[in-house]
């Protein structure tokens, strides 16, 4: 897979490193240095900002990837980038005015149940703005096939800064309230870092010239707002709705569970950074056979890697909750439900990248809007009755429905199909591994227990996938690692 494989591996390693820092933060520092109340406040602010991000970005992050390759001259590319970076202001300015004028009415919906959120609610659109422009400049470098440094900024910088801030709270250098505000500063530094790197990769001659295909650009961006909003809502809207119905401390328990489950999507996030612009290029050039081949390769490779992480988390989850400070084990079933929804995301490969780069995206977005409405209704029904487990179930159900619709749409309209017989074999290995390893533990300290069981799971999983040749690319990586370790396979 060439550049895809190389940058995907590097991005995966960086993303795992970032998640390692995030794991220390989410599972130990947050739970030890902050009460559940403040952990819940931070989670609510960041989730709300994530939901606003695609709207504030005006879909520009996808528009850059979709249209950049279509401009033939460097001058037109400069004009496009100069114009596109200003497009988000069309929505950011009126949204800011509305939020300021109707702040009390908007905030009151959440503050009635959780008044402790009041001093921090205004931070939600601020962080949303920073996230939006980070994604714009990240797309700026992706179209130049340079995703690794951007991924480092994305996955490592904020988590490292938050770790430092949490340690400052622990050593009484920051109050818990000051910590929440400083987290916003971490996102500001992330956006500035991404901007500087984007300028290093390509500093255009800024000129405010409206592109010739402005109507198509704006039309596409408008629909991508909905697409991005749907995708983010399916991930984060549950964490925004929980404080509406339950005490904000429940969001802290939910956030720990979500963190466990989110690790499953690390390979997907890493590969998408480089696969998205390649997918767009293949579709522009109408190289359908190559695109179908890429679709199959991303699907099976992500299934193998995502399934491995899913299995490690599921078989060790009980012991993981033992080592987490305080009692967060109420999120156990959340891990299973959200974890399986992430796995379903993973096995569909670059399905999303295909859809957003075809003229059929408008129809699928209508289904997405309907799915979000369904999710809101299901959360409103299940959260009051079942708490965070009800929210996880509502999220699982809506994601399954939405992903299935997109999957079937790609099959019917584009005649592309990601699965082979090896898909079933790989899933069977995951199920067998769960049955073999979940129902017992070593009688040792939880950390030693997790380590030993993970070693056994790794040997079991890697050996079966290698022997059955599930993925040629994964086998090549295994052979390369074995060669460096002087092992014969």
Buried (B, 14 or more C-beta within 10 A) or exposed (E): BEEBBEBBBBBBBBBBBBBEBBBBBBBBBBBEBBBBBBBBBBBBBBBBBBBBBBBBBBBBBBBBBBBBBBBEEEEBBBBBBBBBBEBBEEBBEEBBEEBEEEEEEBBEEBBEBBEBBEEBBBBBBBBBBBBBBBBBBBBBBBBEBBBBBBBBBBBBBBBBBBBEBBEBBEEEEBEBEEBBBBBBEBBBBBBBBBBEBBEEBBEBEEEEEEBEBEEBBBEBBBBBBBBBBBBBBBBBBBBBBBBBBBBBBBBBBBBBBBBBBBBBBBBBBBBBBBBBBBBBBBBEEEEEEEBBBBBBBBBBBBBBBBBBBBBBBBBBBBBBBBEBEBEBBBBBBBBBBBBBBBBBBBBBBBBBBBBBBBEBBBEBBEBBBBBBEBBBEBBBEBBEEBBBBBBBBBBBBBBBBBBEBBBEBBEEBBEBEBBEEBBEBBBEBBEBBBEBBBEEBBEEEBEEBBBEBBEBBEEBBBEBBBEBEBBEBBBEBBEEEEEEEEEEE
